[in-house]
Amino acid sequence: MEPPYLEKVGQRGPITVWVVDGSYVRKNLEEEFTNFGQHYRFNFIPENEFWIDREAAHDEQRFFIDHLLIEHRLMKKDVPYVKALEIADRKERAERKKAGDIPVGRDREESDPTRVHLQLLDETSDAKIWLVDGRLVRSLFDIDFTEGGHDQVYRFVPKGEVWIDNDIEPDERP
């Protein structure tokens, strides 16, 4: 087993699910690799493998696998990525709701963005830089949130804040 493979975490029919070193993938294979991927999105991933980035906590793997199963199946049938992503995101959102991540009867506009703050990492004259609970950000605000962002990219991030996903390895945070 060579990089980026870290651990085999499952088998879904012919598909092997691996936890991989996402930092290695972003540095050596594709800087746009995010929390997970499959062959029809990233052709360097073998056809019958799903790759899931190592997380701070392994609490989102089931969401990612469900998402990948749909995305992989649709793209294998030549459904364009954008459409496959939309359908897979809907399934993932439903799974997050069932898991209790999304408050019943509330939408993202009603969610308090400070709820996701974990630790103030730094403060500049322009911004407070927060380590945030990436799972909650994905569940409450944007299922496609990865790595981090600020109010110029994400309207749910308060003005003057930069959010860093807690699933990003400390050496990648800067």
Contacts in CASP RR format, 6 or more apart in sequence:
PFRMAT RR
TARGET T0000
AUTHOR 0000-0000-0000
METHOD contacts of the structure
MODEL  1
MEPPYLEKVGQRGPITVWVVDGSYVRKNLEEEFTNFGQHYRFNFIPENEF
WIDREAAHDEQRFFIDHLLIEHRLMKKDVPYVKALEIADRKERAERKKAG
DIPVGRDREESDPTRVHLQLLDETSDAKIWLVDGRLVRSLFDIDFTEGGH
DQVYRFVPKGEVWIDNDIEPDERP
3 21 0 8 1.000
3 24 0 8 1.000
3 28 0 8 1.000
4 20 0 8 1.000
4 21 0 8 1.000
4 22 0 8 1.000
4 24 0 8 1.000
4 25 0 8 1.000
4 28 0 8 1.000
4 29 0 8 1.000
4 51 0 8 1.000
5 18 0 8 1.000
5 20 0 8 1.000
5 21 0 8 1.000
6 18 0 8 1.000
6 19 0 8 1.000
6 20 0 8 1.000
6 21 0 8 1.000
6 54 0 8 1.000
7 18 0 8 1.000
7 19 0 8 1.000
8 16 0 8 1.000
8 17 0 8 1.000
8 18 0 8 1.000
9 17 0 8 1.000
9 18 0 8 1.000
9 19 0 8 1.000
9 52 0 8 1.000
9 58 0 8 1.000
9 61 0 8 1.000
10 16 0 8 1.000
10 17 0 8 1.000
11 17 0 8 1.000
12 50 0 8 1.000
12 65 0 8 1.000
12 69 0 8 1.000
14 48 0 8 1.000
15 48 0 8 1.000
15 49 0 8 1.000
15 50 0 8 1.000
15 69 0 8 1.000
15 72 0 8 1.000
16 48 0 8 1.000
16 49 0 8 1.000
16 50 0 8 1.000
17 49 0 8 1.000
17 50 0 8 1.000
17 52 0 8 1.000
17 61 0 8 1.000
17 65 0 8 1.000
18 49 0 8 1.000
18 50 0 8 1.000
18 51 0 8 1.000
18 52 0 8 1.000
19 52 0 8 1.000
19 53 0 8 1.000
19 54 0 8 1.000
19 58 0 8 1.000
19 61 0 8 1.000
20 51 0 8 1.000
20 52 0 8 1.000
20 53 0 8 1.000
20 54 0 8 1.000
21 53 0 8 1.000
21 54 0 8 1.000
22 33 0 8 1.000
22 53 0 8 1.000
22 54 0 8 1.000
22 169 0 8 1.000
23 169 0 8 1.000
23 171 0 8 1.000
23 172 0 8 1.000
25 33 0 8 1.000
25 51 0 8 1.000
25 53 0 8 1.000
26 32 0 8 1.000
26 33 0 8 1.000
26 172 0 8 1.000
29 42 0 8 1.000
29 44 0 8 1.000
30 42 0 8 1.000
30 44 0 8 1.000
33 42 0 8 1.000
33 51 0 8 1.000
33 53 0 8 1.000
34 53 0 8 1.000
34 146 0 8 1.000
34 147 0 8 1.000
35 52 0 8 1.000
35 53 0 8 1.000
35 55 0 8 1.000
35 60 0 8 1.000
35 64 0 8 1.000
35 146 0 8 1.000
35 167 0 8 1.000
36 50 0 8 1.000
36 51 0 8 1.000
36 52 0 8 1.000
36 53 0 8 1.000
36 64 0 8 1.000
36 67 0 8 1.000
36 68 0 8 1.000
37 45 0 8 1.000
37 50 0 8 1.000
37 51 0 8 1.000
37 52 0 8 1.000
37 68 0 8 1.000
38 45 0 8 1.000
38 49 0 8 1.000
38 50 0 8 1.000
38 51 0 8 1.000
38 68 0 8 1.000
38 71 0 8 1.000
38 72 0 8 1.000
38 75 0 8 1.000
39 45 0 8 1.000
39 46 0 8 1.000
39 47 0 8 1.000
39 48 0 8 1.000
39 49 0 8 1.000
39 72 0 8 1.000
40 71 0 8 1.000
40 72 0 8 1.000
40 75 0 8 1.000
40 76 0 8 1.000
40 81 0 8 1.000
40 84 0 8 1.000
41 71 0 8 1.000
41 75 0 8 1.000
41 81 0 8 1.000
42 51 0 8 1.000
45 51 0 8 1.000
50 64 0 8 1.000
50 65 0 8 1.000
50 68 0 8 1.000
50 72 0 8 1.000
52 61 0 8 1.000
52 64 0 8 1.000
52 65 0 8 1.000
53 167 0 8 1.000
54 169 0 8 1.000
55 61 0 8 1.000
55 167 0 8 1.000
56 166 0 8 1.000
56 167 0 8 1.000
57 135 0 8 1.000
57 167 0 8 1.000
59 135 0 8 1.000
60 135 0 8 1.000
60 138 0 8 1.000
60 167 0 8 1.000
62 95 0 8 1.000
63 92 0 8 1.000
63 95 0 8 1.000
63 96 0 8 1.000
63 99 0 8 1.000
64 92 0 8 1.000
66 88 0 8 1.000
66 91 0 8 1.000
66 92 0 8 1.000
66 95 0 8 1.000
67 88 0 8 1.000
67 89 0 8 1.000
67 91 0 8 1.000
67 92 0 8 1.000
68 88 0 8 1.000
70 84 0 8 1.000
70 87 0 8 1.000
70 88 0 8 1.000
70 91 0 8 1.000
71 81 0 8 1.000
71 84 0 8 1.000
71 85 0 8 1.000
71 87 0 8 1.000
71 88 0 8 1.000
74 83 0 8 1.000
74 84 0 8 1.000
74 87 0 8 1.000
74 88 0 8 1.000
75 81 0 8 1.000
75 84 0 8 1.000
79 87 0 8 1.000
85 144 0 8 1.000
89 143 0 8 1.000
89 144 0 8 1.000
92 143 0 8 1.000
93 102 0 8 1.000
93 143 0 8 1.000
96 102 0 8 1.000
96 138 0 8 1.000
96 139 0 8 1.000
96 143 0 8 1.000
101 135 0 8 1.000
101 136 0 8 1.000
101 139 0 8 1.000
101 140 0 8 1.000
102 139 0 8 1.000
102 140 0 8 1.000
103 111 0 8 1.000
108 140 0 8 1.000
108 141 0 8 1.000
108 142 0 8 1.000
108 156 0 8 1.000
111 140 0 8 1.000
111 141 0 8 1.000
111 156 0 8 1.000
113 141 0 8 1.000
113 156 0 8 1.000
113 157 0 8 1.000
113 158 0 8 1.000
114 158 0 8 1.000
115 136 0 8 1.000
115 140 0 8 1.000
116 132 0 8 1.000
116 133 0 8 1.000
116 134 0 8 1.000
116 136 0 8 1.000
116 137 0 8 1.000
116 140 0 8 1.000
116 163 0 8 1.000
117 130 0 8 1.000
117 131 0 8 1.000
117 132 0 8 1.000
118 130 0 8 1.000
118 131 0 8 1.000
118 132 0 8 1.000
118 133 0 8 1.000
118 166 0 8 1.000
119 130 0 8 1.000
119 131 0 8 1.000
120 128 0 8 1.000
120 129 0 8 1.000
120 130 0 8 1.000
120 131 0 8 1.000
121 129 0 8 1.000
121 130 0 8 1.000
121 131 0 8 1.000
121 164 0 8 1.000
121 173 0 8 1.000
122 128 0 8 1.000
122 129 0 8 1.000
123 129 0 8 1.000
126 160 0 8 1.000
127 150 0 8 1.000
127 160 0 8 1.000
127 161 0 8 1.000
127 162 0 8 1.000
128 160 0 8 1.000
128 161 0 8 1.000
128 162 0 8 1.000
129 161 0 8 1.000
129 162 0 8 1.000
129 164 0 8 1.000
130 161 0 8 1.000
130 162 0 8 1.000
130 163 0 8 1.000
130 164 0 8 1.000
131 164 0 8 1.000
131 166 0 8 1.000
131 173 0 8 1.000
132 148 0 8 1.000
132 163 0 8 1.000
132 164 0 8 1.000
132 165 0 8 1.000
132 166 0 8 1.000
133 166 0 8 1.000
134 145 0 8 1.000
134 165 0 8 1.000
134 166 0 8 1.000
134 167 0 8 1.000
135 167 0 8 1.000
137 145 0 8 1.000
137 163 0 8 1.000
137 165 0 8 1.000
138 144 0 8 1.000
138 145 0 8 1.000
141 154 0 8 1.000
141 156 0 8 1.000
142 154 0 8 1.000
142 156 0 8 1.000
145 154 0 8 1.000
145 165 0 8 1.000
146 165 0 8 1.000
147 164 0 8 1.000
147 165 0 8 1.000
147 168 0 8 1.000
147 172 0 8 1.000
148 162 0 8 1.000
148 163 0 8 1.000
148 164 0 8 1.000
148 165 0 8 1.000
148 168 0 8 1.000
149 157 0 8 1.000
149 162 0 8 1.000
149 163 0 8 1.000
149 164 0 8 1.000
150 157 0 8 1.000
150 160 0 8 1.000
150 161 0 8 1.000
150 162 0 8 1.000
150 163 0 8 1.000
151 157 0 8 1.000
151 158 0 8 1.000
151 159 0 8 1.000
151 160 0 8 1.000
151 161 0 8 1.000
154 163 0 8 1.000
157 163 0 8 1.000
164 173 0 8 1.000
END
